Amino acid sequence: MGVSAHLDPLVARKLPGGGAETWRAIAALTATQVFARSRTTDTSAVELAGVGALVRKRWTWPRRRDRLKGALRTTWAARSPARREHDALTRLRALPGGAFAPEPLGWLEERAGGVLRSCVLLTRAVPGATDLASWLVATSPKKARARVLADLAHRVRAMHDAGLADFDMHPRNVLVTPDGATLKVDCAKQRRRKAAASSADRARDLASLDVGLVRLASPSERAAFFASYGADAALRAAVDRARAGIDARESRRLPAAR
């Protein structure tokens, strides 16, 4: 097994040197809260002395079928999902209109024979943040909802204008901070274009988000969101067509609206 790592200097100074030792130290951090868990990933809050609260996202492939798929997708030359997401978050933090992502603090990869076996992404925790889906369910004041949705629309527009297409724009993958700012997480599928995102890219991302907004926001709130984004009639029609083609399971992942 070989471990490679790219860590923020502050984080690196607080961990033992050497790939395997660093890997074990990261793995040994006790989770104080579990945000999400699936067959191949788990995302948890951890504390690192001298640094503070972090979010640790780990990818593993426990089943043989998962390992085979992982090997085919992440060979010697391929970047791990942790590294892809780290790079995507870095790009989102550099957008002209302001940061649209939590601060990435590093990634680690564990490989055997050059094939990825597991990987970890570290980001700085955002105190008090909650995902957009849960926030909309719990928040009633119309002014607060309008401000957050307008902020999200402006940030998604800036992301697209910068040539970034997310490919996983779901309300569960957007955080809302206590002061009403929005941040994108779960960005490993992000693609970088040579120019501004195409109409198809924009429609795909906006439709994925709108699958949730149909259930979680009122028609007037959705209309205001698209107006804040600057969507014209042609883009709105493309969004409607793309939304119709999205698997219904995306909607079932959301909490029930009040």
N, C-alpha and C positions, 0 to 999 in steps of 0.2 A: 504494500500500500504506500502511496505517495500523497503528501498533502501540499497544496500550494495555497497561498493566501495573499490578499491585498487588503490591508487594514489601515484605517485612519491612524496617524501617529499616536494620538492620545490613547486609543484603544490598545494599540500594539505595546505601548509602554506598560500597560497594566496586566499584560498576559505573559506567561512564560515563553521564552524564545524557542524556535524550532517548530517545524510543521506539526508533527504528531503531538507534541506537548500543548501547542496552541489549540489544536483541534479538541483534545481532551478537556482543556480548560473551558472552552466554549460550551462543549456538550454537558459539562458538569454544573453549569449555572442553573440554579433552581428557578423553575417557572413560577412566577407570582400570579399570573393570569393566563389562561389559554384563550386566544381570540378565535382560532379556527383550526380544525384538524380534519384531514382526509386520509385516504389510504397511503398517499405518497408525500404529504406535506403536513407540517404542524407549525403554527405561528403563535408565539408566546411572549409575554413580557418577562424580562429578566433584569437583574440588577448587577452591575459591574462596579466594584469598589473604585472610587476615584473618577468614574465616568458618569454614573447615574443610571437612570432607567433606559433600557434598550428594548427593541423588539427583535427577537431571533426567529427567523423563518428557516426551517430545515426541510430539505427534500431527501427522501430515501425511496428505494425501490425494493420492498420486502419480498414481493412475489416474483417467481421466475419470469412470468410474462412481462411484469413491469420492468424487471432488470433487462430483458431483451429489448423492449421498446426503448428504454433509456440508453442502452448501448448503441442502438441504431441511430438515435438522435444526437447523442453526445459522444462522438468518437474523439480521436486524438486532437483534431483541429477545432472541434466545436466548443463554443462557450457554454458553460453550465447555465441553468436557469437563474441561479443566484447571481452570477456575473452579468447576465443579460439584464436582470432586473436592477442591479446596482447601476449599470450604465444608463438604463432608461430613467431611473430616478434622478441621476445626475443631470441628464438633459432637461428634465422637467423643472429642476430647481434653477436652471439657467434661462428660463423663458423671460423675454423682455418685460412682461407685465408682473413679474414676481414669481416666487417659488410656488410650484404646483405639486409638491411632493415632500414627504418627510426627508430628513437628512440621512443619506446612506453613509454608513461607517465602515463598510468592508464586506468582503466575501471570502469564503474558504471552499476548496474543492478537495475531495478525497477520490483518488483514482487507483485502479488496479490494472496494470498492463496498459496504461493510457486510457482506459475506459472509465467513465465517471461512475462512482458507486453512490456517493452522497455529496451534498453541498449545503452551505449555510450562508444566509444573508443577514447582516446586522444593520439596523437603522436606529436612529435616535427616537425614543418614544415621544409621542405628542400628548402631554397630560390633558385629561378630560375630553379627548376626541372620541367621537362615536361614528359609526358608519352612517351614510346618508339615509339608507332605508330605515334603520331604527330611529334616526333623528326625526325623519318626517312623520313616522308613526307617533312619536312622543311629543311633537311640537305642534301647538295649535295657533299661536299668534300669527296672523297673516303677514305682518310686516317682517318678522324674523324669517319666515319661510321665503318671502319674496327676495329678501337680501341674499340669502344663501343660494337660492336657485339662480339669481342674477350673477353672483360671483362665480358659480360653477360654469354658467354659460360663457362668461368672458374668458375664463381660464381654458376651457375646452377649445374655444375659438383661437386663442393664442397658441395652444398646442398644435392645432391643425395648420394654422398659418406658418408655423415654424417647420412644417414638414414632418410632423410626428403623427402616426396613426396608432391608436391604442390596441384595438382588437380585443379588449376585455373591459369595455366601459359599462360596468354594472353598478347600480347604487350601492351594493355591498363593497365595492372596490373604491369608494370615495369616502374620505373622512371629513367630518365637520368639526372644527375646533371650537372651543368655548366662545371665541370672539367672532364666530361666523365665517371664518375662512374655510375653503375647501382644498383638500389635498388628495392626489391620486396615489393609490397603492396597487399592488399586484400588477406589475407592468412588464412581466417577462416576455409577453407577446408583442410588445411595442415594435413598430417598424419605422425606420427613418427614411424619408423620401428625399430625392434630390431637390425638389421644389416644394411648394405648399401642397398639403394633402389634397388629393383629388376629390371630386364630388362623391365618388363611390366610397372612398375612405371615410369621408365626413358622414355620409348617410349611414354607413355601417355602424360607426361609433355612436351616433346620435340615436339610431334605432335601438341599439342595445340598451342605452340609458333610458329611452322612452318606454321600453317594455316595463320597467319598474315604475316610471312616472305615471303611466296609465292607471296603475293601482294606488299609487301613493300621493299623487298630486291631483288637484282639480283641473278641469279643462282650461280654465283661465290661467292657472299657474303654469301649465304646460305651454300655453300660447305665449305667455310672458317670457318663459325660458327661451323659446325659439326666437322671439323678437330680440331678446338680449344677445343671443348668439349672432343675429343678423341673417337668419335663414330666409331665403326668398321662397316664392311659391314652388319653384322647381325642386329646390332642396327638400322642402317639406313633403312634397309628393314622393320623392325618392326615399325619404325616411319612412313614410307610411308603407311603401312597398317592401323595404328591407325589414321593417318590424314584422310584417305579416309572415315573412319567411323564417323568422327566428323560432327556434324550438320552444314550445310552450313550457318546458321545464324551467326555463329561466324565470318565468313569472312565479312558478311554484316555490322558488327558493326564497321569496320575499316574505316578510311577516305580514300578517293580515292588518289592513288599515282599520283605524278606529271608526 
